[in-house]
Amino acid sequence: MDALSARFKQKHALKLRILPADIMVGAYRRHDLHRKQIAISEALDHASRIFQAALQLVLFEQGKALDELVNAAKFETDAGRRLTRAALANYAAAAIIFPYETFYRSASELKYDIEALARRFGASFEQVCHRLTTLQRPGQEGIPFFFLRIDAAGNVSKRFSGGVFPFARYGGSCALWNIHETFRAPSKVLTQIVQLPDGDSYFSIARTVHGGEGGFHAPKAERAVALGCELKYAEQLVYSETMDLNNPTPTPIGVTCRLCSRPHCVARAHPPLERRLIIDEHRRLATPFSFAFD
């Protein structure tokens, strides 16, 4: 934070200040033109404060580059263009916190131990997961991870796959994926080997993360994140050291119920869209739905 504060002062003649939440009036970050300052809410934890400061610096110093990138693309709506610009700015802010080469070497050295990386870079568990999904520089490629974030109701608020994991565009995730179990063991890292109906297997790491403001009366947002990769990369992870990867026992999951055709899943919440339901009043199967494969 000190380096960012010095940059604002020397380059932009702005003071970086942490202000009480009541003064921020619901905002986490604000550029105060009148007082020549960047104000960040004290309701944020330290990692989030640093990210907000880095993001504001990107908007100041790389605004032209962001405009050139998004203006070179074609968007159907202005909202799409703005969302893309925001995503690029967020990526750049993460690159300030986690310089590519330093983070890449640290990830390999620590065997992708997310909590250890978070301590080393003064970041949060979720921030590290985000950055790990972006290590694909030619010649310095990290493990191609996918990332998912859900709330306790199963709503998906973030998903990144990079072509590695076939997330459903809409809907939730499979109930058999242990990301849902993390809410019963807060802050504990859970591991799992999962297998999709097509036979592809993946190694998954899941843990709860906390959002919202600090304070006893402040609303809290408990979510869970999962970071995963193809099973062939699992031996590079600290989380697989006690597992027999040569003889794995994967948990069969689906992308989402509507797109999954596994016939004997007791956790199924919806019938598959592309299968014909079989209604038999004289027989009750153990699974919630019976459907044909013709």
TORLODREN-104687 format. One record per residue: x, y, z of N, C-alpha, C in turn. Coordinates in steps of 0.1 Angstrom, whole numbers, padded with zeros to 4 digits, always signed. Example, Ala and Ser with C-alpha at 12.3 -4.5 7.8 and 13.67 -1.06 7.14 Angstrom:
+0132-0057+0078+0123-0045+0078+0132-0033+0078 +0128-0022+0071+0137-0011+0071+0129+0000+0079 
end
This chain:
+0008-0012+0000+0000+0000+0000+0009+0013+0000 +0020+0012+0007+0029+0024+0007+0034+0027-0007 +0038+0017-0015+0042+0020-0028+0032+0026-0037 +0019+0021-0035+0008+0027-0043+0005+0041-0039 +0006+0044-0026+0004+0057-0020+0014+0067-0026 +0027+0062-0026+0037+0071-0031+0035+0074-0046 +0031+0064-0053+0028+0066-0068+0017+0076-0070 +0007+0075-0063-0004+0085-0064+0001+0099-0061 +0009+0100-0051+0014+0113-0047+0024+0119-0057 +0033+0111-0062+0044+0116-0070+0039+0118-0085 +0031+0109-0090+0027+0109-0104+0014+0117-0106 +0005+0117-0096-0008+0123-0098-0012+0134-0088 -0003+0137-0079-0005+0147-0069-0018+0145-0061 -0020+0132-0058-0032+0127-0051-0028+0120-0038 -0036+0122-0028-0033+0115-0015-0042+0103-0014 -0037+0092-0010-0044+0080-0008-0048+0079+0007 -0061+0078+0009-0066+0078+0023-0076+0067+0025 -0075+0061+0037-0085+0051+0042-0095+0059+0051 -0108+0059+0047-0118+0066+0055-0128+0057+0060 -0135+0062+0071-0146+0054+0078-0157+0052+0068 -0164+0041+0070-0175+0037+0061-0186+0047+0060 -0189+0053+0071-0200+0063+0071-0197+0075+0062 -0184+0079+0062-0180+0090+0053-0180+0086+0038 -0177+0073+0036-0177+0068+0022-0192+0066+0016 -0202+0066+0025-0216+0065+0021-0218+0054+0011 -0214+0042+0015-0217+0030+0007-0207+0027-0004 -0197+0036-0006-0187+0034-0017-0175+0027-0011 -0169+0019-0019-0156+0012-0014-0144+0021-0019 -0146+0028-0030-0135+0036-0035-0141+0049-0042 -0134+0060-0040-0139+0072-0046-0128+0082-0049 -0128+0087-0061-0119+0098-0065-0125+0111-0062 -0119+0117-0052-0124+0130-0047-0116+0141-0054 -0122+0147-0064-0115+0158-0072-0113+0170-0064 -0123+0174-0055-0122+0186-0047-0111+0185-0037 -0109+0174-0030-0099+0173-0020-0086+0167-0026 -0086+0163-0038-0074+0158-0045-0069+0145-0037 -0079+0136-0036-0075+0123-0029-0083+0111-0035 -0077+0100-0033-0084+0087-0035-0088+0081-0022 -0100+0080-0020-0106+0075-0007-0110+0061-0008 -0105+0053+0001-0109+0038+0001-0115+0035+0015 -0126+0028+0015-0133+0025+0027-0125+0016+0037 -0126+0019+0050-0119+0011+0060-0127-0002+0062 -0139-0003+0057-0147-0015+0058-0141-0027+0050 -0132-0024+0041-0126-0034+0033-0114-0040+0041 -0111-0053+0039-0099-0059+0045-0087-0054+0037 -0075-0057+0042-0063-0051+0037-0061-0055+0022 -0063-0068+0019-0062-0072+0005-0071-0065-0004 -0083-0063+0000-0093-0055-0009-0089-0041-0010 -0083-0035+0000-0079-0021-0001-0068-0020-0011 -0058-0029-0011-0047-0028-0020-0053-0030-0035 -0062-0039-0036-0067-0041-0050-0074-0029-0055 -0082-0022-0047-0090-0010-0051-0080+0001-0054 -0069+0002-0047-0059+0012-0050-0052+0009-0063 -0049-0003-0065-0042-0007-0078-0052-0005-0090 -0064-0008-0088-0074-0007-0098-0075+0008-0102 -0076+0017-0092-0077+0031-0095-0064+0036-0103 -0053+0031-0099-0041+0035-0106-0041+0030-0120 -0046+0019-0123-0047+0014-0137-0057+0023-0145 -0068+0027-0139-0077+0035-0146-0071+0049-0149 -0062+0054-0141-0055+0067-0143-0045+0065-0154 -0036+0055-0153-0024+0054-0161-0026+0045-0173 -0036+0037-0174-0037+0028-0186-0051+0030-0192 -0058+0041-0189-0071+0043-0195-0071+0044-0210 -0061+0050-0216-0060+0051-0231-0058+0037-0237 -0049+0029-0231-0046+0016-0236-0059+0007-0235 -0066+0009-0224-0079+0001-0222-0089+0005-0233 -0090+0018-0236-0099+0023-0246-0095+0017-0260 -0082+0017-0263-0078+0012-0276-0081-0003-0278 -0080-0010-0267-0082-0025-0268-0097-0027-0270 -0106-0021-0262-0120-0024-0264-0126-0017-0276 -0120-0006-0281-0126+0000-0293-0122-0007-0305 -0111-0015-0304-0107-0023-0316-0116-0036-0318 -0124-0039-0307-0133-0050-0308-0147-0045-0312 -0155-0055-0315-0169-0052-0319-0179-0057-0308 -0187-0048-0303-0196-0051-0292-0210-0047-0297 -0220-0056-0294-0234-0053-0297-0240-0042-0289 -0235-0040-0276-0240-0030-0267-0229-0022-0261 -0232-0010-0256-0222-0002-0249-0219-0009-0236 -0229-0015-0230-0227-0022-0217-0216-0033-0218 -0217-0040-0230-0207-0051-0232-0193-0045-0233 -0192-0034-0240-0178-0027-0241-0173-0023-0227 -0182-0017-0219-0178-0012-0206-0174-0024-0197 -0182-0035-0198-0179-0046-0189-0165-0052-0193 -0162-0053-0206-0149-0058-0210-0138-0049-0206 -0140-0036-0207-0130-0026-0202-0127-0028-0187 -0138-0030-0179-0137-0032-0165-0129-0045-0162 -0132-0056-0170-0125-0068-0168-0110-0067-0171 -0106-0059-0181-0092-0057-0184-0085-0049-0174 -0093-0039-0168-0087-0031-0157-0085-0039-0145 -0094-0048-0142-0092-0057-0131-0080-0067-0132 -0078-0071-0145-0067-0080-0148-0054-0072-0145 -0054-0060-0150-0041-0052-0149-0039-0049-0134 -0049-0047-0126-0047-0044-0112-0041-0057-0105 -0046-0068-0109-0041-0081-0103-0026-0083-0107 -0023-0078-0119-0009-0079-0124+0001-0070-0116 -0005-0059-0110+0003-0051-0102+0006-0058-0088 -0004-0064-0083-0003-0071-0070+0006-0083-0072 +0004-0091-0083+0011-0103-0085+0019-0102-0098 +0031-0096-0098+0039-0095-0110+0041-0109-0116 +0040-0110-0129+0039-0123-0136+0050-0132-0132 +0063-0128-0135+0074-0137-0133+0076-0141-0118 +0074-0131-0109+0076-0134-0095+0065-0144-0090 +0053-0141-0094+0042-0150-0090+0043-0164-0096 +0047-0164-0109+0048-0177-0116+0059-0186-0109 +0070-0180-0105+0080-0187-0098+0076-0192-0084 +0069-0183-0077+0064-0186-0064+0054-0197-0064 +0045-0197-0074+0035-0207-0075+0041-0221-0077 +0051-0222-0085+0058-0234-0088+0066-0238-0075 +0073-0229-0069+0081-0232-0057+0072-0237-0046 +0060-0231-0044+0051-0235-0033+0041-0246-0037 +0043-0251-0049+0034-0262-0054+0020-0257-0054 +0018-0245-0057+0004-0239-0059-0004-0240-0046 +0003-0238-0035-0003-0237-0022-0010-0223-0021 -0023-0223-0022-0030-0210-0023-0029-0201-0011 -0030-0208+0001-0029-0200+0013-0015-0195+0015 -0004-0202+0012+0009-0198+0013+0012-0186+0003 +0007-0187-0009+0008-0176-0019+0001-0164-0014 -0011-0165-0008-0018-0154-0002-0010-0147+0008 -0003-0154+0017+0005-0148+0027+0017-0141+0021 +0024-0147+0011+0035-0141+0005+0032-0128-0002 +0021-0127-0008+0018-0115-0016+0008-0106-0009 +0004-0109+0003-0005-0100+0011-0019-0099+0004 -0023-0111-0001-0036-0111-0009-0046-0121-0002 -0057-0121-0008-0068-0130-0003-0067-0144-0010 -0074-0154-0005-0075-0167-0011-0081-0166-0025 -0092-0158-0026-0099-0157-0038-0090-0149-0049 -0083-0139-0044-0074-0131-0054-0064-0140-0059 -0058-0149-0051-0048-0158-0056-0054-0168-0066 -0066-0173-0063-0072-0182-0073-0074-0175-0086 -0079-0163-0086-0081-0155-0098-0068-0155-0106 -0057-0151-0099-0044-0149-0107-0039-0162-0112 -0041-0173-0105-0036-0186-0110-0043-0190-0123 -0055-0185-0126-0062-0188-0139-0056-0181-0150 -0047-0171-0148-0042-0163-0159-0027-0165-0163 -0021-0176-0157-0007-0178-0160-0005-0186-0173 -0007-0180-0184-0006-0187-0197+0003-0179-0206 +0013-0172-0201+0023-0165-0210+0031-0175-0217 +0032-0174-0231+0040-0184-0238+0054-0185-0233 +0058-0198-0230+0071-0201-0225+0072-0201-0210 +0061-0195-0203+0060-0195-0189+0046-0198-0185 +0041-0209-0190+0028-0213-0187+0027-0220-0173 +0017-0216-0166+0014-0223-0154+0003-0234-0157 -0002-0240-0146-0013-0250-0148-0025-0243-0153 -0032-0248-0163-0044-0242-0168-0056-0245-0159 -0058-0236-0150-0069-0238-0140-0082-0233-0145 -0093-0239-0139-0106-0232-0140-0111-0228-0126 -0120-0219-0126-0124-0212-0113-0139-0211-0113 -0145-0213-0101-0159-0211-0099-0162-0205-0085 -0172-0196-0085-0176-0191-0072-0191-0192-0070 -0196-0197-0059-0210-0199-0057-0213-0193-0043 -0226-0191-0041-0231-0187-0027-0238-0199-0021 -0243-0198-0009-0249-0209-0002-0261-0215-0009 -0267-0207-0017-0279-0212-0024-0276-0218-0037 -0263-0219-0040-0258-0225-0053-0258-0216-0065 -0260-0203-0063-0260-0194-0074-0245-0192-0078 -0242-0192-0091-0229-0190-0096-0227-0176-0099 -0217-0169-0092-0214-0155-0094-0202-0153-0103 -0193-0163-0103-0181-0161-0112-0177-0175-0117 -0173-0175-0130-0168-0188-0136-0158-0184-0147 -0146-0191-0146-0136-0189-0156-0131-0203-0160 -0131-0206-0173-0126-0220-0177-0115-0219-0187 -0114-0209-0195-0103-0209-0205-0103-0221-0214 -0115-0227-0216-0116-0238-0225-0113-0251-0218 -0109-0251-0205-0105-0263-0198-0117-0271-0193 -0126-0264-0187-0138-0271-0180-0151-0266-0186 -0160-0275-0190-0172-0271-0198-0183-0266-0188 -0181-0254-0183-0192-0248-0175-0205-0246-0183 -0216-0248-0176-0229-0244-0182-0229-0229-0182 -0235-0223-0193-0236-0209-0194-0245-0203-0184 -0256-0211-0181-0266-0206-0171-0268-0218-0161 -0274-0214-0150-0277-0224-0140-0265-0226-0130 -0268-0235-0120-0258-0238-0110-0248-0248-0114 -0242-0255-0103-0233-0265-0105-0238-0278-0100 -0231-0289-0101-0235-0302-0097-0235-0303-0082 -0245-0309-0076-0246-0310-0061-0236-0319-0055 -0230-0328-0064-0221-0338-0059-0207-0333-0059 -0205-0321-0064-0192-0314-0063-0190-0309-0049 -0178-0311-0043-0177-0308-0029-0175-0293-0026 -0176-0285-0036-0176-0270-0034-0188-0267-0025 -0199-0275-0026-0211-0272-0018-0209-0277-0003 -0200-0286-0001-0197-0291+0013-0189-0281+0021 -0183-0271+0014-0174-0262+0022-0181-0254+0032 -0194-0251+0029-0202-0243+0039-0204-0250+0052 -0202-0263+0052-0203-0271+0065-0189-0271+0072 -0179-0267+0065-0165-0267+0071-0158-0254+0066 -0163-0243+0072-0158-0230+0067-0143-0228+0069 -0136-0223+0058-0122-0220+0058-0113-0232+0056 -0119-0244+0056-0111-0256+0054-0110-0259+0039 -0098-0262+0034-0096-0266+0020-0100-0280+0018 -0110-0282+0009-0114-0296+0005-0109-0299-0009 -0105-0312-0010-0100-0316-0023-0109-0327-0028 -0109-0329-0041-0118-0339-0047-0113-0342-0062 -0114-0354-0066-0112-0358-0080-0126-0360-0086 -0130-0353-0096-0143-0355-0102-0142-0359-0116 -0152-0365-0121-0153-0370-0135-0166-0367-0142 -0165-0361-0153-0177-0357-0161-0182-0369-0169 -0194-0368-0174-0200-0380-0182-0191-0384-0194 -0184-0375-0199-0175-0378-0211-0163-0386-0207 -0160-0388-0194-0149-0395-0189-0137-0387-0185 -0137-0374-0188-0126-0365-0184-0126-0363-0169 -0114-0364-0163-0113-0363-0149-0105-0350-0145 -0109-0344-0134-0103-0331-0129-0100-0332-0114 -0090-0324-0110-0087-0323-0096-0092-0309-0091 -0099-0309-0080-0106-0297-0075-0102-0294-0061 -0100-0281-0059-0097-0275-0046-0108-0265-0042 -0115-0267-0031-0126-0258-0027-0125-0253-0013 -0129-0240-0011-0129-0234+0002-0139-0223+0003 -0144-0220+0015-0152-0208+0016-0144-0195+0016 -0150-0184+0012-0143-0171+0013-0154-0162+0018 -0150-0151+0024-0159-0141+0030-0158-0128+0023 -0170-0122+0021-0171-0109+0015-0179-0100+0024 -0181-0088+0020-0189-0078+0028-0180-0070+0036 -0186-0061+0044-0178-0051+0052-0175-0057+0065 -0165-0050+0072-0161-0054+0085-0170-0048+0095 -0171-0054+0107-0179-0049+0118-0190-0059+0122 -0194-0058+0134-0204-0068+0140-0217-0067+0133 -0222-0055+0130-0235-0053+0124-0235-0053+0109 -0223-0053+0103-0222-0052+0088-0227-0065+0082 -0233-0064+0071-0238-0077+0064-0226-0085+0059 -0227-0098+0060-0217-0107+0056-0221-0115+0043 -0212-0118+0035-0215-0126+0023-0205-0138+0023 -0210-0149+0026-0202-0161+0026-0204-0168+0013 -0193-0171+0006-0193-0178-0006-0183-0189-0006 -0183-0197-0017-0173-0208-0018-0167-0207-0032 -0154-0210-0033-0147-0209-0045-0141-0223-0048 -0140-0227-0060-0133-0239-0064-0123-0236-0075 -0111-0241-0074-0101-0240-0084-0097-0254-0088 -0097-0257-0101-0095-0270-0105-0086-0271-0118 -0082-0283-0121-0074-0285-0133-0076-0299-0138 -0071-0302-0150-0072-0316-0155-0063-0325-0145 -0068-0337-0144-0061-0346-0134-0046-0348-0137 -0042-0347-0149-0028-0349-0153-0019-0339-0147 -0024-0328-0142-0016-0318-0136-0016-0319-0121 -0024-0327-0115-0026-0328-0101-0013-0331-0093 -0004-0338-0099+0009-0342-0091+0017-0330-0088 +0015-0318-0095+0022-0306-0093+0017-0298-0081 +0006-0302-0075-0001-0295-0065+0002-0301-0051 +0004-0292-0041+0006-0297-0028-0005-0304-0022 -0017-0302-0028-0030-0308-0022-0031-0323-0026 -0023-0327-0035-0024-0341-0040-0014-0351-0034 -0006-0345-0025+0006-0353-0020+0002-0366-0012 -0010-0366-0006-0014-0378+0001-0024-0387-0007 -0025-0384-0020-0035-0391-0028-0027-0401-0037 -0034-0412-0041-0028-0421-0050-0034-0417-0064 -0027-0409-0071-0032-0404-0084-0031-0415-0095 -0024-0426-0093-0023-0436-0102-0036-0445-0102 -0043-0445-0091-0055-0453-0090-0066-0444-0083 -0070-0434-0090-0080-0425-0084-0094-0431-0084 -0102-0426-0075-0116-0429-0074-0124-0417-0076 -0126-0413-0088-0133-0400-0090-0148-0400-0087 -0153-0388-0082-0167-0387-0080-0174-0383-0093 -0184-0391-0098-0191-0387-0110-0199-0375-0108 -0197-0365-0116-0205-0353-0115-0210-0349-0129 -0219-0339-0130-0223-0334-0143-0220-0319-0144 -0222-0313-0155-0220-0299-0157-0231-0292-0149 -0243-0296-0152-0255-0291-0145-0266-0301-0148 -0276-0302-0139-0286-0312-0141-0293-0312-0155 -0296-0300-0160-0303-0299-0172-0294-0305-0184 -0281-0305-0182-0272-0310-0193-0266-0323-0190 -0270-0329-0179-0263-0342-0175-0273-0353-0177 -0268-0364-0184-0276-0375-0187-0273-0388-0178 -0266-0386-0167-0264-0397-0158-0277-0403-0153 -0280-0416-0155-0293-0421-0152-0295-0424-0138 -0285-0426-0130-0287-0431-0116-0283-0421-0105 -0284-0409-0108-0280-0398-0098-0291-0395-0088 -0288-0398-0076-0299-0395-0065-0299-0380-0062 -0289-0373-0066-0289-0358-0063-0295-0350-0074 -0300-0356-0084-0306-0348-0095-0317-0339-0091 -0317-0327-0095-0327-0317-0092-0337-0315-0103 -0332-0317-0116-0340-0315-0128-0337-0326-0138 -0347-0329-0146-0345-0339-0157-0336-0333-0168 -0329-0340-0175-0321-0335-0186-0330-0330-0197 -0325-0319-0204-0334-0313-0214-0335-0321-0226 -0325-0329-0230-0325-0336-0242-0330-0351-0241 -0336-0354-0230-0341-0368-0227-0356-0368-0225 -0363-0378-0229-0377-0379-0228-0380-0386-0214 -0389-0378-0206-0392-0384-0193-0401-0396-0194 -0399-0405-0185-0407-0417-0184-0415-0416-0171 -0428-0416-0172-0437-0415-0160-0444-0428-0158 -0441-0434-0147-0446-0448-0143-0452-0447-0129 -0466-0446-0129-0473-0445-0116-0471-0457-0107 -0467-0468-0113-0467-0481-0105-0453-0484-0100 -0443-0475-0102-0430-0478-0098-0423-0465-0094 -0416-0466-0082-0409-0454-0077-0394-0458-0076 -0386-0452-0085-0372-0455-0085-0364-0447-0074 -0352-0451-0071-0344-0444-0061-0340-0430-0066 -0339-0428-0079-0336-0415-0085-0348-0407-0087 -0347-0394-0087-0359-0385-0088-0366-0385-0101 -0359-0388-0112-0365-0388-0125-0360-0400-0133 -0369-0405-0141-0366-0416-0150-0367-0411-0165 -0358-0414-0173-0359-0408-0187-0353-0418-0197 -0357-0417-0209-0353-0426-0220-0340-0421-0227 -0333-0430-0233-0321-0426-0240-0322-0427-0255 -0335-0428-0260-0337-0429-0275-0338-0415-0281 
end
